[in-house]
Amino acid sequence: MQFLKDAPDDRYLLHKVVVVMGLFGGLRRDEMVKLTVDDIEDKGCVIIVKIKKTKTGEAKSFTIVEEKKLVL
């Protein structure tokens, strides 16, 4: 989490995206490679990611919520 918050985006943005998608989204390498822009929907403070082609054959999805909007 410290890396995601503190690392400068101009240098590490791609790394941050891979971490968020891979770790928090639970994506396999193959699922990341098959991911397209059409699979990602930006709703402002929420991003919806839909994975259509998975190893198990069942589609899955996850959301990325802006930290400031997150209510626990």
Buried (B, 14 or more C-beta within 10 A) or exposed (E): EEEBEEBEEEEBEEEBEEBBBBEEBEBEEEBBEBBEEEBEEEEEEEBEBEBBEBEEEEEBEBEBEEEEEEEE
